[in-house]
Amino acid sequence: MVESRKMKLGAFLPAPGHHVAAWRHPESVPNGGHDFEHYLNITQTAERGKFDMIFLSDGNGVRTHYKNEDELSRQGRMVHFEPITLLSALAVTTKHIGLTATASTTYNEPFHLARKFASLDHLSNGRSGWNVVTSVTDAEAQNFNLDQQPDHATRYRRAGEFMEVAHGLWGSWEDDAFLYDKQSGRFFDPSKLHILNHKGEFFSVKGPLNIARPPQGHPVIVQAGSSADGQAFAAKWAEVIFTAHQSLDQAQAFYTSIKSQAERIGRNPHEVVVMPGVFPMVGRTREEANEKYESLQELIDPVVGLGLLTGLLGDVDISGYPVDGPLPELPETQGSTSRQQLVYEEAMKKGLTIRQLYMSVAGARGHKAIIGTPTDIADELEEWFVHKGADGFNIMPPYLPGGLHDFVDLVVPELQRRGLFRTEYEGTTLRENLGLVKPAHPSSHPVKI
């Protein structure tokens, strides 16, 4: 018997698609990162498929592991619109789908991001989401007066205080603070203004925010860290958690752990939506799906494959090792520790050479890849969903726009036929469609003007 709960779906949309060679696919839009019509097309496709949200990843600069311009010139996913700007434009061309942008707590100030996401929430009538990251590369740090990134623990400590400040700023005004009373001359009710006056280790922020409280109270908070620090941060702050797993056992262990951690600190575990990434290669037959996958694999430039693997391993330089030999033992990284561990364990378990490893991660980058028919893909998603490995999935199309069209036209109807996925949007905000409640206004602070 199918459970009454419904699966949640996000569309993770880097401009050309997720496969490292996607930009070289005959049907891809190679300049899609600078093409608004391309983003509009794929966003409206996701909305037609009743997805909960689109998700745009981002970094503060070209996050490169390449040694020279010739190597860098072979990488096809490095330039694209700033996501909050892009989502603000998409907000007025869509009606239902959530709009989630990545923004870093390491290279921004809380007031900036609190104001921008509040603005996006108003522009979209309550459909904004913030994927909170701490950033993981020295290349980004070097754009912000630093030689290298702060250590892992410091980044997360700053992120925690950043969230406290941002939430405090979103509470600057109560929902009904603004009167606009021309007769009395009272623009707002002064008793419903709350000044933050925060002073902490990293930030000193007075407030208030110069925009009204967001329609959702605050944007839906998304987080993707799976390290110990990342999980603790997610358990406290995140409402949606993006994660990466290769097996149902791994997914179930993470799902149980993160829900338990949230519950232990007083949160409702149903208010934490777990959405592992899935890379689906859809074919009307298994043979067609495999042919489509192999055609992309054949387009992988070895330089790009090795650079991708270097990043997934936390910027560990493996260029001096034979590509047809084994992966060496890896040192500790200040990059993404959870992704390094996931990829390393996969290599050890399967006995992969460096070349075989970068070929295996070229599409899903450590996430679950499913290659097959709509029925095959729906079967696996249903198993993870029903057996508490996921509340939904962050879908990673291999190339765009075709890979998303395949999922919407072939897989979504199968999920709907099984009663696993909505046929219409339930609410008007992202929070409502995800089954999340609007947070109450935070406790009042003394008014000091």
C-alpha positions in Angstrom: 0.0 0.0 0.0 1.4 3.4 -1.0 2.0 5.8 1.8 -0.2 9.0 2.0 2.9 11.2 2.2 4.0 12.6 -1.2 7.5 12.7 -2.6 9.2 16.1 -2.9 11.3 17.0 -6.0 13.9 19.6 -6.6 15.5 20.3 -10.0 19.2 21.0 -9.6 20.0 23.1 -12.7 23.6 24.0 -13.7 23.3 25.7 -17.1 24.4 22.8 -19.4 23.5 19.9 -17.1 25.3 17.8 -14.5 27.5 15.6 -16.6 31.0 17.1 -16.9 30.8 16.9 -20.7 27.2 18.1 -20.9 28.1 21.4 -22.7 29.5 19.3 -25.5 26.3 17.3 -26.0 24.7 18.0 -29.5 21.4 19.2 -27.9 22.9 21.3 -25.1 23.0 25.1 -24.9 26.7 25.7 -24.4 26.2 29.4 -23.6 23.3 28.6 -21.3 24.9 30.2 -18.3 24.4 33.6 -20.0 21.0 32.9 -21.7 17.9 33.9 -19.7 15.6 32.2 -22.2 17.4 28.9 -21.5 16.9 29.2 -17.7 13.3 30.3 -18.3 12.7 27.2 -20.5 14.0 24.7 -18.0 12.4 26.5 -15.0 9.0 26.4 -16.7 9.6 22.7 -17.6 10.2 21.9 -13.9 7.1 23.9 -13.0 5.1 21.9 -15.6 6.3 18.8 -13.9 5.1 20.1 -10.5 8.5 20.2 -9.0 8.7 21.8 -5.6 11.7 23.9 -6.5 14.6 24.7 -8.8 18.0 24.9 -7.2 21.0 26.9 -8.5 24.5 26.2 -7.1 27.0 29.0 -7.0 30.6 29.9 -6.0 32.3 33.2 -5.4 34.5 33.0 -8.5 35.8 30.4 -10.8 36.4 27.5 -8.5 39.3 26.0 -10.4 41.8 23.2 -9.7 43.4 23.6 -13.1 47.0 24.6 -13.6 46.9 26.9 -16.6 44.5 28.6 -19.0 44.6 25.8 -21.6 43.3 23.3 -19.0 40.8 25.8 -17.7 39.5 26.5 -21.2 38.2 22.9 -21.5 35.8 23.2 -18.5 32.3 24.1 -19.5 30.4 25.1 -16.3 32.4 28.0 -14.9 30.4 31.1 -15.9 26.8 31.9 -15.2 24.4 34.5 -13.8 24.5 35.4 -10.1 21.7 33.3 -8.8 19.6 35.7 -6.7 19.6 38.2 -9.6 18.5 35.4 -12.0 15.8 34.0 -9.6 14.4 37.5 -9.2 13.8 37.6 -12.9 12.3 34.1 -12.9 10.0 35.0 -10.0 7.9 37.2 -12.3 7.7 34.5 -15.1 6.6 31.6 -12.9 3.7 31.1 -10.4 4.3 28.0 -8.3 7.8 26.7 -8.3 10.2 27.4 -5.5 13.3 29.4 -6.3 16.4 28.3 -4.3 19.8 30.1 -4.6 23.2 29.2 -3.1 24.9 31.9 -1.1 28.0 31.8 1.2 28.2 32.7 4.8 32.0 33.1 4.5 32.1 35.8 1.8 28.9 37.8 2.5 27.6 39.8 5.4 24.3 38.8 7.1 22.5 42.1 6.4 23.2 41.7 2.7 21.8 38.2 2.4 18.9 38.8 4.8 17.8 41.7 2.7 18.3 40.0 -0.7 16.4 36.8 0.2 13.6 38.8 1.9 13.3 40.8 -1.4 13.2 37.6 -3.4 10.5 36.2 -1.2 8.4 39.3 -1.7 9.0 39.3 -5.5 8.0 35.7 -5.8 5.1 35.9 -3.3 6.7 33.4 -0.9 8.8 31.0 -3.0 12.4 31.7 -2.0 14.9 29.3 -0.6 18.5 29.8 0.6 21.0 27.0 0.2 23.5 27.9 2.9 27.1 27.1 2.2 30.4 28.0 3.9 32.4 27.7 0.6 35.2 25.1 0.1 38.0 26.5 -2.1 41.0 28.7 -1.8 40.2 30.1 -5.2 37.2 31.8 -3.7 39.1 33.0 -0.7 41.6 34.7 -3.0 38.8 37.0 -4.3 38.2 38.3 -0.8 41.6 39.5 0.5 42.7 36.0 1.7 45.4 33.6 0.5 43.4 30.5 1.6 40.0 29.7 3.0 39.4 29.7 6.8 39.6 26.2 8.4 36.5 24.0 8.4 35.6 24.6 12.1 35.9 28.4 11.8 33.7 28.5 8.7 30.9 26.6 10.5 31.2 28.7 13.6 30.9 31.9 11.5 27.9 30.3 9.7 26.1 29.6 12.9 26.4 33.2 14.1 25.5 34.3 10.5 22.2 32.4 10.8 21.4 33.9 14.2 21.9 37.4 12.8 19.9 36.7 9.6 17.0 35.2 11.5 17.0 38.2 13.9 17.0 40.6 11.0 14.0 38.8 9.3 12.2 39.5 12.6 12.8 43.3 12.4 9.1 43.8 11.6 6.0 42.0 12.6 3.7 40.9 9.8 1.2 43.7 10.4 3.7 46.4 11.3 3.0 48.6 8.3 -0.2 50.7 8.6 0.2 53.1 5.6 -2.4 55.3 7.4 -2.4 58.5 5.4 -5.1 60.0 7.7 -3.1 59.7 10.9 0.3 60.0 9.3 1.4 56.8 10.9 3.5 54.7 8.3 4.1 51.8 10.8 3.2 50.8 14.3 6.4 51.5 16.4 5.5 48.7 18.8 5.9 46.2 16.0 9.5 47.2 15.2 12.3 45.1 16.7 15.9 46.2 16.7 18.5 43.4 16.8 21.5 45.0 18.3 23.7 41.9 17.8 27.3 41.8 18.9 29.2 38.5 18.6 32.5 36.9 17.6 32.2 37.7 13.9 29.4 40.3 13.5 28.1 43.5 15.0 24.7 44.3 13.5 22.2 46.8 14.8 19.3 46.5 12.3 16.5 46.8 11.6 16.2 45.3 8.1 14.9 47.9 5.6 12.3 45.6 4.0 9.2 44.1 5.5 9.1 40.6 7.0 9.1 38.0 4.2 5.8 36.3 3.2 7.2 32.9 4.4 8.6 34.5 7.6 12.0 33.7 6.2 13.2 31.8 3.1 13.2 28.0 3.3 16.6 27.2 4.6 18.5 24.5 2.6 21.8 22.9 3.6 24.0 20.3 2.0 26.8 19.5 4.4 27.1 15.9 5.5 30.3 16.1 7.7 29.9 16.1 11.5 29.9 19.9 11.5 27.5 20.0 8.5 25.1 17.6 10.1 25.0 19.5 13.4 24.4 22.8 11.5 21.7 21.2 9.4 19.9 19.7 12.4 19.7 23.1 14.0 18.9 25.3 11.0 18.0 23.4 7.8 14.5 22.8 6.7 15.6 21.0 3.5 18.8 18.9 3.4 20.5 18.0 0.1 22.8 15.0 0.5 24.6 12.3 -1.5 24.4 8.5 -1.1 25.2 5.5 -3.2 23.0 2.9 -1.5 19.7 2.7 0.4 21.6 1.6 3.5 23.7 4.8 3.5 20.6 6.9 2.8 18.6 5.3 5.7 21.4 5.8 8.1 21.8 9.4 7.3 18.0 10.0 7.3 17.6 8.4 10.7 20.6 10.3 12.1 19.7 13.7 10.9 16.0 13.4 12.0 17.1 12.2 15.4 19.6 15.0 15.8 16.9 17.6 15.0 14.4 16.0 17.4 17.0 16.0 20.2 17.3 19.8 20.0 13.6 20.2 20.1 12.7 20.4 16.4 9.9 18.4 14.7 11.7 15.9 12.5 8.9 16.2 9.9 10.1 19.8 9.5 13.4 18.5 8.1 13.0 17.4 4.5 15.8 15.1 3.3 16.4 15.1 -0.4 19.3 13.1 -1.8 20.7 13.9 -5.2 19.8 11.6 -8.1 21.3 11.6 -11.6 18.7 10.0 -13.9 19.5 8.9 -17.4 16.1 8.1 -18.9 15.5 6.0 -21.9 12.4 4.4 -23.3 14.3 1.2 -23.1 17.4 0.2 -21.0 19.4 -0.1 -24.2 18.5 3.5 -25.2 19.3 4.8 -21.7 22.8 3.1 -21.8 23.5 4.4 -25.2 22.6 8.0 -24.1 24.9 7.6 -21.1 27.8 6.2 -23.1 27.5 9.0 -25.7 28.2 11.5 -22.9 31.0 9.4 -21.4 32.8 9.5 -24.7 32.8 13.3 -24.6 34.8 13.5 -21.3 38.1 15.3 -21.7 40.7 13.6 -19.5 41.9 16.9 -18.2 38.4 17.9 -17.2 37.8 14.5 -15.6 40.9 14.7 -13.5 40.1 18.3 -12.5 36.6 17.3 -11.4 38.0 14.4 -9.3 40.6 16.8 -7.7 37.8 19.0 -6.6 35.7 16.1 -5.2 38.7 14.9 -3.2 39.0 18.3 -1.5 41.6 19.9 -3.7 44.1 17.1 -3.1 46.7 17.1 -5.9 46.8 13.7 -7.5 48.3 14.8 -10.9 51.6 13.0 -10.1 50.0 9.6 -9.9 49.4 7.3 -12.8 45.8 7.7 -14.1 45.6 3.9 -14.6 46.8 3.2 -11.1 45.0 3.2 -7.7 44.0 6.3 -5.8 46.6 7.1 -3.1 45.7 7.5 0.6 44.4 11.0 1.0 45.4 13.7 3.5 42.9 15.7 5.6 41.2 18.4 3.6 39.7 21.8 4.4 37.3 21.3 1.5 34.3 19.1 1.4 35.2 16.4 3.9 32.0 14.4 3.4 32.3 14.3 -0.4 36.0 13.3 -0.2 35.1 10.4 2.1 32.2 9.3 -0.2 34.3 9.3 -3.4 37.3 7.7 -1.7 35.2 4.9 -0.2 33.6 4.2 -3.5 37.0 3.9 -5.2 38.3 1.5 -2.5 35.1 -0.6 -2.5 35.2 -1.1 -6.3 39.0 -1.2 -6.8 38.8 1.7 -9.3 41.8 3.3 -10.9 42.1 7.1 -11.0 40.8 7.1 -14.6 37.9 4.7 -13.8 37.0 6.9 -10.8 36.8 10.2 -12.7 34.8 8.4 -15.4 32.4 7.1 -12.7 31.9 10.5 -11.1 31.7 12.5 -14.3 27.9 12.5 -14.2 26.6 12.2 -10.7 29.7 13.4 -8.8 29.2 11.1 -5.9 25.4 11.1 -6.0 23.2 8.2 -7.0 23.1 7.5 -10.8 20.1 5.6 -12.2 20.3 4.6 -15.8 17.2 2.9 -17.2 13.5 3.2 -18.2 11.0 5.4 -16.4 9.8 2.3 -14.6 13.4 1.5 -13.5 13.9 5.0 -12.2 10.5 5.2 -10.4 11.1 1.8 -8.8 14.4 3.0 -7.2 13.0 6.3 -6.1 10.0 4.6 -4.6 12.2 2.1 -2.7 14.2 4.9 -1.1 11.1 7.0 -0.3 8.9 4.2 1.1 11.8 2.7 3.2 12.7 6.0 4.8 15.9 6.8 2.9 14.4 10.1 1.6 11.5 12.5 1.7 12.2 13.4 -1.9 15.0 13.9 -4.4 17.1 16.6 -5.9 17.0 15.6 -9.6 20.3 16.2 -11.5 19.6 16.1 -15.3 22.6 14.8 -17.3 22.3 17.6 -19.9 19.8 20.4 -20.4 17.2 21.0 -21.6 16.7 17.4 -22.8 17.5 15.5 -19.6 14.9 17.5 -17.7 12.3 17.1 -20.4 12.8 13.3 -20.3 12.3 13.2 -16.5 9.2 15.5 -16.6 7.6 13.7 -19.6 8.4 10.1 -18.7 9.2 9.7 -15.0 6.9 12.2 -13.4 3.7 10.6 -14.9 4.9 7.2 -13.6 5.4 8.6 -10.1 1.9 10.2 -10.3 0.3 7.0 -11.5 1.7 5.3 -8.4 0.3 8.0 -6.1 3.8 9.0 -5.0 3.9 12.6 -6.4 1.4 15.5 -6.6 -0.7 16.2 -9.7 -1.3 19.8 -8.6 0.5 22.2 -6.2 -1.0 22.1 -2.7 -0.2 25.7 -1.7 1.0 29.1 -3.0 4.4 29.2 -1.2 7.4 27.0 -1.3 7.0 26.4 2.4 3.4 25.2 1.9 4.2 22.9 -0.9 7.0 21.3 1.1 4.6 20.8 4.1 6.5 23.2 6.3 4.8 25.7 8.6 5.5 29.4 8.6 7.7 30.2 11.6 6.2 32.4 14.3 7.7 35.8 14.7 10.8 35.7 17.0 10.8 37.0 20.5 10.6 40.8 20.7 13.7 42.8 21.3 13.6 46.2 23.0 13.0 49.1 20.6 16.0 51.4 20.6 16.1 54.0 17.9 
